[in-house]
Amino acid sequence: MNALVLKELRQLLPIAWLWIAILLFSYLTRIFTERLDEETFASWCEGYCEAGNHPLVAALSIIFILVTAYSLFPREHDESTIDFLRALPLSRWRIHAGKFLAGWLLLIGINILSYGIDALSLASNPESLGGRFLTQVWWTLLWRDCVFAFVILSHGIVLSWFRATGLIVYALYVILLLWYENTNGSAGLLSVFGMLSNAYDGQRLIVDARAIVVHVVIAVGLLFVGYRLWSRTESAAVTGAGAGERSRRNTLVRVAIGVAAFVLLIMFNLYRVGTGSGLVAEEGLAQTATDHYRFVYRAEDKDTVDYVLAHADDDFAEVGRWLGIEELPVVRVDLSAASEHAAGLAKWKKIRMDLNSFEADISQRRVLAHEATHVLQALESNRALARHFAAAQFFIEGMAQHVSFEVVPEPARRASNHAIAAVAHARHEIRFDDLVDGQQFARRFDAELYYSLGDLWSMALVEACGENILGDFLRAAGRDDAPREMSAERFWRDTFRETGCDLDTVNANWNERVRAVLKTVEQARFPRFGDVSIQRDATADTVIIEAVLLPAEELHGDVHEDRDGDVADIIAPQRVVARVRDADRISGGVDPVFRGTLTTKDGRSVARFSIPERAVSRALFRYQLGYQPSAEFDGPLDSRIFYDVWKEGSAPLR
């Protein structure tokens, strides 16, 4: 039996080399277009590890496995080599099992190779999810893919008996499933895609065990069916007439399947790379270039893009001046990207921007300056800030925010951001030690505060140490003799010592600057949430959160008066929102935000939120209430959301 399996593996070597070539192509394109040492576990999982079904990924895996299945039995019968095997002192069942096992071992080996390379590339980034490699998620994905290969391979054994007809029928099945999953949701146990469905308990991946068991049982049954079909099928030499023509026809089918799979998988890898770099010229996309940028964008955004292009190189040069850089790189920018939570994203020398994030063209221009700052941060610090991401995240975002506002001024937006930051700083008692603990900061506060608090901190830094300090700090952090493994405090102290500036002086300036901003804030625009009640409405499948809006506490000893001279109570926000942290998602995902309504009860303003039960599937959960402050009386205010601290909630299951 072992000799038979080894013999089959040798015959499958051409298929093995095909898949290895595809893997190498995939990783080589990534090596030459991305910084693999900046890959995080969350970005590696994107599109595959996220909660729910991923039918497109499953469909591509099916193609990969079916090509292997069609290489097992049809060729043996068409070329009559099956007669040699049947002449050996082996039962037909053992021959069938040995060939199937060889095909499955090949697929397992390819999966192990792929996941192993991914693990090595993730290990090269010590700050992946704050230095955490989610072994349970990685291992679960690996064994589940191997079980999926077992199931589809058993399908392929039966399909290959029907040759091209079986492939056509299965292709229709997959296409119908893709259509149904995309239009009507999950097809349930009818869909083999359910085997790859993801759910999370915290950061622990939960597989759909019921779907896996059902499809494995079906696969075992199909193995028996496949054995009955192929064991009763004679070779081409025995059947005689038409054998040669049938052999040639089936060979052409196998070649066509292999070529189609190769082309599809290459196109998929190109798509993965291109969506982050602008390499793929999709329908409706245009490309253009400046001295330092290569842009891809949607044709309908041409007016906005023309404005951005007119200033792009000058703004980039000004960003370089702030950081003390004269030699600027060429950066690729994808302006056709879409994101539910980020206006822009920079990764090495590539930028992705969502032009739907802001209406004003000047805001798009400033976002480009912000992301360009990130590109130069990575270059000048030799990626040192990425290595100390948890300790430096507030500065990474704050410096980019500071430079972008200085290069492309938006005074009203900046002032409103500072107001929210100042109130949060005082109300939540945020200190520098909180800023340099990225994981705990995100757990306690609104992570978006890093932008505006970091902007104010960067302003204090420049005030204390001069404009050159921003670039000097980057280069000091990335110097060759800088220690690699340091605590957050030691990293900051060590780097400041190299710049000749004093960290304590900067922090004192920062606290004073924040207090100065706070004195300009109309406290009535920033009420507190109080008297929170939570209950589960089983009839509507929702969790209801209600909170009273109370007058703000006096944070700096002054009482703000309204325009009539009376002491202000509260000014109702423009809108109220609730953010829920669901346990069923991997870290790095987006917390869902739900808009609430404002009502009046007993003369008090009450914010009411109806949270779908799917977002609060457990009795205990975490939530964060927030609002967009009202417009100031002297003009509109375009601000971020002000969020309260994260809190624990309880909605008992019924």
ABEGO torsion letter per residue (X at the ends): XAAAAAAAAAAAAAAAAAAAAAAAAAAAAAAAABBAAABBAAAAABGAABBEBBAAAAAAAAAAAAAAAAAAAAAAAAAGAAAAAAABBBBAAAAAAAAAAAAAAAAAAAAAAAAAAAAAAAAABAABGGGBBBAAAAAAAAAAAAAAAAAAAAAAAAAAAAEAAAAAAAAAAAAAAAAAAAAAEBAEAABAAAAABBBBBEABBBBBAAAAAAAAAAAAAAAAAAAAAAAABBBAAAAEBGAAAAAAAAAAAAAAAAAAAAAAAAAAAAAAAAAAAGABBBBGBBBBBBAABBBBBBAAAAAAAAAAAAAAAAAAAAAAAAAGBABBBBBBBBAABBBAABABBBBEABBBBBAAABABAAAAAAAAAAAAAAAAAAAAAGGAAAAAAAAAAAAAAAAAAAAAAAABBBAAAAAAAAAAAAAAAAAAGBBAAAAABAAAAAAABBAAAAAAAAAAAAAAAAAAAEAAAAAAAAAAAABAABBABBBAAAAAAAAAAAAGBBAAAAAAAAAAAAAAAAAABBAAABBBBBGBBBBBBAAAGBBBBBBBBBBBBBAAGBBBBBAAGBBBBBBBBABBBBBBBBABBBBGBBBBBBBBBBBBBGGBBBBBBBBBAAABABABBBBBBBBBBBBBAAEBBBBBBBBBBBBBBBBBBX
